[in-house]
Amino acid sequence: MPARILDGRALAQELRDEVAARGARLRERGIAPSLVVAIVGEDAASVAYVRSIEKAGAKVGVDVRVAALRADADEVDVRTLLRVLGDDPLVHGVILQQPLPPHLAIRRIAEAVPPHKDVDGANPVNLGRLAFASGSEFVPATPAAVMLLLERSERWPLCGARACMVGRSNVVGLPVSLLLMARDATVTVTHKETRDLAHHTRDAEIVVVATGVPGLLRAGMVAPGATVIDVGTTFVDGKLVGDVAYDEVAEVAGEITPVPGGVGPVTNVALLRNVVLAAERMH
């Protein structure tokens, strides 16, 4: 039988109702949850992303605005902006949008994102807390979305489950691995350069893929009945596709997320939920 679809759109609506209710309670107290997206330059994809967040924010009562710097802004300019936003009591969440212009290095600037407003978990302090399982200020939105979908899967709870993370980025692969281990899964971390990748993915009950390589995971690389979470998003011939060869893998897997309609919709709501959480904590 074809795999059961883990529907991100349905889950996002469920979460949206929860976030909207919490946001409404804050507004009744005169508190307007606020997210500021700091952008350097005018990257088209970043602008489109912010627009999508603005629309999502409007549905749940979160104010979203952009703080823009010129493309030639230097590190001091960016750090100054982040410090100002960190000190502003009317701002509850701050994101430094990526990619940055080539002359700026995110590794040198991420620690300037105010930890108590770091709603997408970019500051190394939050990643360190995640690694120590000591409770980060905020779980990054995309990894949070992966876990929220797994909570609705047949694999939950994850204690003892064999999980394979395909991808090792600080944005998705590493935090997802830490979150899986925190739930007592047995985790193997791989990536697109792993030798005999299929050996590791076929052994897993849960496969999470986040490499940016369209169609990397094929049917022969998945154990029958496995749960597959596809985080990849790439435009191919004008169509958004994931890292999983969906049609063929869906014939083998037990559960699968589609692209689009899987992780993406949940990510936006998870981010806004972090903003509301930040406002609740501050007040």
Contacts in CASP RR format, 6 or more apart in sequence:
PFRMAT RR
TARGET T0000
AUTHOR 0000-0000-0000
METHOD contacts of the structure
MODEL  1
MPARILDGRALAQELRDEVAARGARLRERGIAPSLVVAIVGEDAASVAYV
RSIEKAGAKVGVDVRVAALRADADEVDVRTLLRVLGDDPLVHGVILQQPL
PPHLAIRRIAEAVPPHKDVDGANPVNLGRLAFASGSEFVPATPAAVMLLL
ERSERWPLCGARACMVGRSNVVGLPVSLLLMARDATVTVTHKETRDLAHH
TRDAEIVVVATGVPGLLRAGMVAPGATVIDVGTTFVDGKLVGDVAYDEVA
EVAGEITPVPGGVGPVTNVALLRNVVLAAERMH
2 250 0 8 1.000
2 251 0 8 1.000
3 225 0 8 1.000
3 228 0 8 1.000
3 249 0 8 1.000
3 250 0 8 1.000
3 251 0 8 1.000
3 252 0 8 1.000
3 253 0 8 1.000
3 254 0 8 1.000
3 255 0 8 1.000
3 256 0 8 1.000
4 154 0 8 1.000
4 254 0 8 1.000
4 255 0 8 1.000
4 256 0 8 1.000
5 255 0 8 1.000
5 256 0 8 1.000
5 257 0 8 1.000
5 258 0 8 1.000
6 149 0 8 1.000
6 152 0 8 1.000
6 153 0 8 1.000
6 227 0 8 1.000
6 229 0 8 1.000
6 255 0 8 1.000
6 256 0 8 1.000
6 257 0 8 1.000
6 262 0 8 1.000
7 261 0 8 1.000
7 262 0 8 1.000
8 149 0 8 1.000
8 257 0 8 1.000
8 261 0 8 1.000
8 262 0 8 1.000
8 263 0 8 1.000
8 264 0 8 1.000
8 265 0 8 1.000
8 266 0 8 1.000
9 261 0 8 1.000
9 262 0 8 1.000
9 265 0 8 1.000
11 148 0 8 1.000
11 149 0 8 1.000
11 152 0 8 1.000
11 265 0 8 1.000
11 266 0 8 1.000
12 265 0 8 1.000
12 266 0 8 1.000
12 268 0 8 1.000
12 269 0 8 1.000
15 148 0 8 1.000
15 266 0 8 1.000
15 269 0 8 1.000
15 270 0 8 1.000
15 273 0 8 1.000
16 56 0 8 1.000
16 59 0 8 1.000
16 60 0 8 1.000
16 269 0 8 1.000
18 273 0 8 1.000
19 60 0 8 1.000
19 62 0 8 1.000
19 269 0 8 1.000
19 272 0 8 1.000
19 273 0 8 1.000
19 276 0 8 1.000
20 59 0 8 1.000
20 60 0 8 1.000
20 61 0 8 1.000
22 273 0 8 1.000
22 276 0 8 1.000
22 280 0 8 1.000
23 33 0 8 1.000
23 60 0 8 1.000
23 61 0 8 1.000
23 62 0 8 1.000
23 276 0 8 1.000
23 279 0 8 1.000
24 61 0 8 1.000
26 32 0 8 1.000
26 33 0 8 1.000
26 276 0 8 1.000
26 279 0 8 1.000
26 280 0 8 1.000
26 283 0 8 1.000
27 33 0 8 1.000
27 61 0 8 1.000
29 283 0 8 1.000
31 279 0 8 1.000
31 283 0 8 1.000
32 61 0 8 1.000
32 63 0 8 1.000
32 90 0 8 1.000
33 61 0 8 1.000
33 62 0 8 1.000
33 63 0 8 1.000
33 92 0 8 1.000
33 275 0 8 1.000
33 276 0 8 1.000
33 278 0 8 1.000
33 279 0 8 1.000
34 62 0 8 1.000
34 63 0 8 1.000
34 64 0 8 1.000
34 65 0 8 1.000
34 90 0 8 1.000
34 91 0 8 1.000
34 92 0 8 1.000
34 93 0 8 1.000
34 275 0 8 1.000
34 279 0 8 1.000
35 53 0 8 1.000
35 57 0 8 1.000
35 62 0 8 1.000
35 63 0 8 1.000
35 64 0 8 1.000
35 65 0 8 1.000
35 91 0 8 1.000
35 92 0 8 1.000
35 93 0 8 1.000
35 94 0 8 1.000
35 95 0 8 1.000
35 119 0 8 1.000
35 271 0 8 1.000
35 272 0 8 1.000
35 275 0 8 1.000
36 64 0 8 1.000
36 65 0 8 1.000
36 66 0 8 1.000
36 67 0 8 1.000
36 85 0 8 1.000
36 91 0 8 1.000
36 93 0 8 1.000
36 94 0 8 1.000
36 95 0 8 1.000
37 50 0 8 1.000
37 53 0 8 1.000
37 64 0 8 1.000
37 65 0 8 1.000
37 66 0 8 1.000
37 67 0 8 1.000
37 95 0 8 1.000
37 97 0 8 1.000
38 66 0 8 1.000
38 67 0 8 1.000
38 68 0 8 1.000
38 69 0 8 1.000
38 78 0 8 1.000
38 81 0 8 1.000
38 82 0 8 1.000
38 85 0 8 1.000
38 94 0 8 1.000
38 95 0 8 1.000
38 96 0 8 1.000
38 97 0 8 1.000
39 46 0 8 1.000
39 47 0 8 1.000
39 50 0 8 1.000
39 66 0 8 1.000
39 67 0 8 1.000
39 68 0 8 1.000
39 69 0 8 1.000
39 97 0 8 1.000
40 68 0 8 1.000
40 69 0 8 1.000
40 70 0 8 1.000
40 71 0 8 1.000
40 73 0 8 1.000
40 78 0 8 1.000
40 97 0 8 1.000
40 100 0 8 1.000
40 101 0 8 1.000
40 104 0 8 1.000
41 68 0 8 1.000
41 69 0 8 1.000
41 70 0 8 1.000
41 71 0 8 1.000
41 73 0 8 1.000
41 101 0 8 1.000
42 68 0 8 1.000
42 71 0 8 1.000
43 97 0 8 1.000
43 99 0 8 1.000
46 97 0 8 1.000
46 98 0 8 1.000
46 99 0 8 1.000
49 97 0 8 1.000
50 64 0 8 1.000
50 66 0 8 1.000
50 97 0 8 1.000
52 268 0 8 1.000
53 64 0 8 1.000
53 268 0 8 1.000
53 271 0 8 1.000
53 272 0 8 1.000
54 64 0 8 1.000
56 268 0 8 1.000
56 269 0 8 1.000
56 272 0 8 1.000
57 63 0 8 1.000
57 64 0 8 1.000
57 272 0 8 1.000
58 64 0 8 1.000
60 269 0 8 1.000
60 272 0 8 1.000
60 276 0 8 1.000
62 272 0 8 1.000
62 275 0 8 1.000
62 276 0 8 1.000
67 81 0 8 1.000
67 85 0 8 1.000
69 77 0 8 1.000
69 78 0 8 1.000
69 81 0 8 1.000
71 101 0 8 1.000
72 101 0 8 1.000
73 101 0 8 1.000
73 104 0 8 1.000
74 103 0 8 1.000
74 104 0 8 1.000
75 104 0 8 1.000
75 108 0 8 1.000
75 109 0 8 1.000
78 96 0 8 1.000
78 104 0 8 1.000
78 109 0 8 1.000
78 112 0 8 1.000
79 109 0 8 1.000
79 112 0 8 1.000
82 94 0 8 1.000
82 96 0 8 1.000
82 109 0 8 1.000
82 112 0 8 1.000
82 113 0 8 1.000
82 114 0 8 1.000
83 112 0 8 1.000
83 114 0 8 1.000
85 91 0 8 1.000
85 94 0 8 1.000
85 114 0 8 1.000
85 117 0 8 1.000
86 94 0 8 1.000
86 114 0 8 1.000
86 116 0 8 1.000
86 117 0 8 1.000
89 282 0 8 1.000
91 117 0 8 1.000
92 117 0 8 1.000
92 119 0 8 1.000
92 275 0 8 1.000
92 278 0 8 1.000
92 279 0 8 1.000
92 282 0 8 1.000
93 117 0 8 1.000
93 118 0 8 1.000
93 119 0 8 1.000
93 274 0 8 1.000
93 275 0 8 1.000
93 278 0 8 1.000
94 113 0 8 1.000
94 114 0 8 1.000
94 117 0 8 1.000
94 118 0 8 1.000
94 119 0 8 1.000
95 113 0 8 1.000
95 119 0 8 1.000
95 120 0 8 1.000
95 122 0 8 1.000
95 271 0 8 1.000
96 106 0 8 1.000
96 109 0 8 1.000
96 110 0 8 1.000
96 113 0 8 1.000
96 122 0 8 1.000
98 106 0 8 1.000
100 106 0 8 1.000
100 109 0 8 1.000
106 122 0 8 1.000
110 122 0 8 1.000
110 123 0 8 1.000
110 124 0 8 1.000
111 123 0 8 1.000
111 124 0 8 1.000
111 125 0 8 1.000
113 121 0 8 1.000
113 122 0 8 1.000
113 123 0 8 1.000
114 123 0 8 1.000
115 123 0 8 1.000
115 125 0 8 1.000
115 126 0 8 1.000
115 137 0 8 1.000
116 137 0 8 1.000
116 278 0 8 1.000
116 281 0 8 1.000
116 282 0 8 1.000
117 278 0 8 1.000
118 125 0 8 1.000
118 126 0 8 1.000
118 137 0 8 1.000
118 138 0 8 1.000
119 138 0 8 1.000
119 141 0 8 1.000
119 271 0 8 1.000
119 274 0 8 1.000
119 275 0 8 1.000
119 278 0 8 1.000
120 138 0 8 1.000
120 140 0 8 1.000
120 141 0 8 1.000
120 271 0 8 1.000
120 274 0 8 1.000
121 127 0 8 1.000
121 136 0 8 1.000
121 137 0 8 1.000
121 138 0 8 1.000
121 139 0 8 1.000
121 140 0 8 1.000
122 140 0 8 1.000
125 137 0 8 1.000
126 136 0 8 1.000
126 137 0 8 1.000
126 138 0 8 1.000
126 140 0 8 1.000
127 136 0 8 1.000
127 170 0 8 1.000
127 174 0 8 1.000
127 175 0 8 1.000
128 136 0 8 1.000
129 135 0 8 1.000
129 136 0 8 1.000
129 137 0 8 1.000
130 136 0 8 1.000
130 139 0 8 1.000
130 175 0 8 1.000
130 178 0 8 1.000
130 179 0 8 1.000
131 178 0 8 1.000
133 178 0 8 1.000
133 181 0 8 1.000
133 182 0 8 1.000
138 274 0 8 1.000
138 277 0 8 1.000
138 278 0 8 1.000
139 147 0 8 1.000
139 175 0 8 1.000
139 179 0 8 1.000
139 270 0 8 1.000
139 274 0 8 1.000
140 171 0 8 1.000
140 172 0 8 1.000
140 175 0 8 1.000
141 267 0 8 1.000
141 268 0 8 1.000
141 270 0 8 1.000
141 271 0 8 1.000
141 274 0 8 1.000
142 171 0 8 1.000
142 172 0 8 1.000
142 210 0 8 1.000
142 231 0 8 1.000
142 263 0 8 1.000
142 264 0 8 1.000
142 267 0 8 1.000
142 270 0 8 1.000
143 172 0 8 1.000
143 173 0 8 1.000
143 175 0 8 1.000
143 176 0 8 1.000
143 179 0 8 1.000
144 267 0 8 1.000
144 270 0 8 1.000
144 274 0 8 1.000
145 263 0 8 1.000
145 264 0 8 1.000
145 266 0 8 1.000
145 267 0 8 1.000
145 270 0 8 1.000
146 172 0 8 1.000
146 176 0 8 1.000
146 179 0 8 1.000
146 208 0 8 1.000
146 229 0 8 1.000
146 231 0 8 1.000
146 263 0 8 1.000
147 176 0 8 1.000
147 179 0 8 1.000
147 183 0 8 1.000
148 266 0 8 1.000
148 270 0 8 1.000
149 229 0 8 1.000
149 257 0 8 1.000
149 262 0 8 1.000
149 263 0 8 1.000
149 266 0 8 1.000
150 156 0 8 1.000
150 158 0 8 1.000
150 206 0 8 1.000
150 227 0 8 1.000
150 229 0 8 1.000
153 227 0 8 1.000
153 255 0 8 1.000
154 227 0 8 1.000
154 254 0 8 1.000
154 255 0 8 1.000
155 161 0 8 1.000
155 205 0 8 1.000
155 206 0 8 1.000
155 227 0 8 1.000
155 255 0 8 1.000
157 183 0 8 1.000
157 184 0 8 1.000
158 180 0 8 1.000
158 183 0 8 1.000
158 184 0 8 1.000
158 185 0 8 1.000
158 206 0 8 1.000
159 183 0 8 1.000
159 184 0 8 1.000
159 185 0 8 1.000
160 184 0 8 1.000
160 185 0 8 1.000
160 186 0 8 1.000
161 185 0 8 1.000
161 186 0 8 1.000
161 205 0 8 1.000
161 206 0 8 1.000
162 185 0 8 1.000
162 186 0 8 1.000
162 188 0 8 1.000
162 203 0 8 1.000
162 204 0 8 1.000
162 205 0 8 1.000
162 206 0 8 1.000
163 180 0 8 1.000
163 185 0 8 1.000
163 186 0 8 1.000
163 187 0 8 1.000
163 188 0 8 1.000
163 204 0 8 1.000
163 205 0 8 1.000
163 206 0 8 1.000
163 207 0 8 1.000
163 208 0 8 1.000
164 187 0 8 1.000
164 188 0 8 1.000
164 190 0 8 1.000
164 200 0 8 1.000
164 201 0 8 1.000
164 203 0 8 1.000
164 204 0 8 1.000
164 206 0 8 1.000
164 207 0 8 1.000
164 208 0 8 1.000
165 173 0 8 1.000
165 176 0 8 1.000
165 177 0 8 1.000
165 180 0 8 1.000
165 187 0 8 1.000
165 188 0 8 1.000
165 189 0 8 1.000
165 190 0 8 1.000
165 208 0 8 1.000
165 210 0 8 1.000
166 190 0 8 1.000
166 191 0 8 1.000
166 192 0 8 1.000
166 194 0 8 1.000
166 197 0 8 1.000
166 201 0 8 1.000
166 207 0 8 1.000
166 208 0 8 1.000
166 209 0 8 1.000
166 210 0 8 1.000
166 211 0 8 1.000
166 216 0 8 1.000
166 217 0 8 1.000
166 243 0 8 1.000
167 173 0 8 1.000
167 189 0 8 1.000
167 190 0 8 1.000
167 191 0 8 1.000
167 192 0 8 1.000
167 209 0 8 1.000
167 210 0 8 1.000
167 211 0 8 1.000
168 174 0 8 1.000
168 189 0 8 1.000
168 190 0 8 1.000
168 191 0 8 1.000
169 210 0 8 1.000
172 210 0 8 1.000
172 231 0 8 1.000
173 189 0 8 1.000
173 208 0 8 1.000
173 210 0 8 1.000
176 208 0 8 1.000
176 210 0 8 1.000
177 187 0 8 1.000
177 189 0 8 1.000
180 187 0 8 1.000
180 206 0 8 1.000
180 208 0 8 1.000
181 187 0 8 1.000
185 206 0 8 1.000
188 200 0 8 1.000
188 203 0 8 1.000
188 204 0 8 1.000
190 197 0 8 1.000
190 200 0 8 1.000
190 201 0 8 1.000
191 211 0 8 1.000
192 211 0 8 1.000
192 213 0 8 1.000
192 216 0 8 1.000
194 200 0 8 1.000
197 221 0 8 1.000
198 220 0 8 1.000
198 221 0 8 1.000
201 207 0 8 1.000
201 217 0 8 1.000
201 221 0 8 1.000
201 222 0 8 1.000
201 223 0 8 1.000
202 220 0 8 1.000
202 221 0 8 1.000
202 222 0 8 1.000
202 223 0 8 1.000
203 223 0 8 1.000
204 223 0 8 1.000
204 226 0 8 1.000
205 223 0 8 1.000
205 226 0 8 1.000
205 227 0 8 1.000
206 226 0 8 1.000
206 227 0 8 1.000
206 228 0 8 1.000
206 229 0 8 1.000
207 217 0 8 1.000
207 222 0 8 1.000
207 226 0 8 1.000
207 227 0 8 1.000
207 228 0 8 1.000
207 229 0 8 1.000
208 229 0 8 1.000
208 231 0 8 1.000
209 216 0 8 1.000
209 217 0 8 1.000
209 228 0 8 1.000
209 229 0 8 1.000
209 230 0 8 1.000
209 231 0 8 1.000
209 232 0 8 1.000
209 243 0 8 1.000
209 244 0 8 1.000
210 231 0 8 1.000
210 232 0 8 1.000
210 243 0 8 1.000
211 232 0 8 1.000
211 243 0 8 1.000
212 232 0 8 1.000
212 233 0 8 1.000
212 234 0 8 1.000
212 242 0 8 1.000
212 243 0 8 1.000
213 234 0 8 1.000
213 243 0 8 1.000
214 234 0 8 1.000
214 236 0 8 1.000
214 241 0 8 1.000
214 242 0 8 1.000
214 243 0 8 1.000
215 241 0 8 1.000
215 242 0 8 1.000
215 243 0 8 1.000
215 244 0 8 1.000
215 245 0 8 1.000
216 243 0 8 1.000
216 244 0 8 1.000
217 228 0 8 1.000
217 230 0 8 1.000
217 243 0 8 1.000
217 244 0 8 1.000
217 245 0 8 1.000
217 249 0 8 1.000
218 245 0 8 1.000
218 248 0 8 1.000
218 249 0 8 1.000
219 245 0 8 1.000
219 248 0 8 1.000
219 249 0 8 1.000
219 251 0 8 1.000
219 252 0 8 1.000
220 252 0 8 1.000
222 228 0 8 1.000
222 249 0 8 1.000
222 252 0 8 1.000
222 253 0 8 1.000
223 252 0 8 1.000
224 252 0 8 1.000
224 253 0 8 1.000
224 254 0 8 1.000
225 252 0 8 1.000
225 253 0 8 1.000
225 254 0 8 1.000
225 255 0 8 1.000
226 252 0 8 1.000
226 253 0 8 1.000
226 254 0 8 1.000
226 255 0 8 1.000
227 253 0 8 1.000
227 254 0 8 1.000
227 255 0 8 1.000
227 256 0 8 1.000
228 244 0 8 1.000
228 249 0 8 1.000
228 253 0 8 1.000
228 254 0 8 1.000
228 255 0 8 1.000
228 256 0 8 1.000
228 257 0 8 1.000
229 257 0 8 1.000
229 263 0 8 1.000
230 242 0 8 1.000
230 243 0 8 1.000
230 244 0 8 1.000
230 246 0 8 1.000
230 256 0 8 1.000
230 257 0 8 1.000
230 258 0 8 1.000
230 259 0 8 1.000
230 262 0 8 1.000
230 263 0 8 1.000
231 243 0 8 1.000
231 263 0 8 1.000
232 242 0 8 1.000
232 243 0 8 1.000
232 259 0 8 1.000
232 263 0 8 1.000
233 240 0 8 1.000
233 241 0 8 1.000
233 242 0 8 1.000
233 259 0 8 1.000
233 260 0 8 1.000
233 264 0 8 1.000
234 240 0 8 1.000
234 241 0 8 1.000
234 242 0 8 1.000
234 243 0 8 1.000
235 241 0 8 1.000
240 259 0 8 1.000
240 260 0 8 1.000
241 259 0 8 1.000
242 259 0 8 1.000
244 256 0 8 1.000
244 259 0 8 1.000
246 256 0 8 1.000
246 258 0 8 1.000
246 259 0 8 1.000
249 256 0 8 1.000
250 256 0 8 1.000
257 263 0 8 1.000
END
